[in-house]
Amino acid sequence: MNKARKILNDPLRVADELLEGLVLAGDGKVVKLPGVNALVRPDLPEGKVALLVGGGSGHEPLFHGFVGKNMADGAACGDIFAAPSPDVPYEATKAIHRGNGVLYLYGNYAGDAMNFDIAAEMAAADGIRVETIRICDDVASAPPERASERRGIAGDLYMIKIAGGAAATYPTLDEVVRVTRKAVDNIRSLGVALAAGSIPQTGEPTFLLPDDEIEIGMGVHGEPGVGRQKMTSADALTAQMLERLLADLPFKQGDSVCLLVNSLGSTTMMECLIVNRAARALLAERGITVHATDIGPYVTCQEMAGFSITLMRLDDELRRLYDLPADSVGYRKMGKAGA
């Protein structure tokens, strides 16, 4: 197999240079801290509950592209597919703390958990209260009775949207933690892969698949899913994925949801729209109302071919927070009337 070709300078400085480009794209809405790969908002008011997200680079626009109004207040960024070292979230924590505590929100991966936990201990020694919530929306990575062990995939977008809205709206860290945990309980995702992404330093694919097979439940780093099967039609694949998602919560008739069809990198908008067409029809058949739809490459794995489907079940509080306007480099939305 040919190595992936990428438009790079020094493969060892990819994370540094992409963050420089992102800051410039933010037009002053986000700044990089000196000496560490952490991005923060420069306009945080005193007394605000702060939201820090983070993880490995290479999944753009996650995480660093989601720093902005009613989204994250800062992002601690690791190298490609690698957790940030503890000093990165620690420095970001000090930079965004406004006297009312900091919520850490990141994907449920061992390296991230270890290093963010160390950063939280360092922050506590400085008198900064930190609470942690790990994103665990991938239904393929553990059964429902062990949902806390699941990894975080595209549900990251909705988690950051809800937590960011809560942190901008609610006066206490306890309230932000409460609603963010409720979001965790109501978000489910499942992905499929047709071909791997690659690591810029080597150009080598993270896994191999036969041309006529797909991986069901693939993680965003190339982790194995629940199985492989022959390629099938968009409608059949969407139905198979939704059947598993709907049974896991379980979602039921009368529910209102947000629907995310996420490209993992190279899958086109055309393909995602075809999946959306099938998903909307299937949800309507179940009596499930789609409040809002997001389609695009939000949580990627370089040029991985494939997509994921995320459902977030809404109540009035989650709906109101989702509807708040958002403004970041990687995700923007207009607020709905009354939001």
Secondary structure, DSSP 8 states (H G I E B T S, - for coil): --------S-GGGHHHHHHHHHHHHTTTS-EE-TTSSEEE-S---TT--EEEEEEEESSTTTTGGGBEETSBSEEEEEEETS---THHHHHHHHHH--SS-EEEEEE--HHHHHHHHHHHHHHHHTT--EEEEEE--BTTSS-GGGGGG----THHHHHHHHHHHHHHH-SSHHHHHHHHHHHHHTEEEEEEEEE--B-TTT--BSS---TTEEEET--TTS---SEEEE---HHHHHHHHHHHHHHHTT--TT-EEEEEEEE-BS--HHHHHHHHHHHHHHHHHTT-EEEEEEEE-SS--TTBEEEEEEEEE--HHHHHHHHS-EEESS-EE---TT-
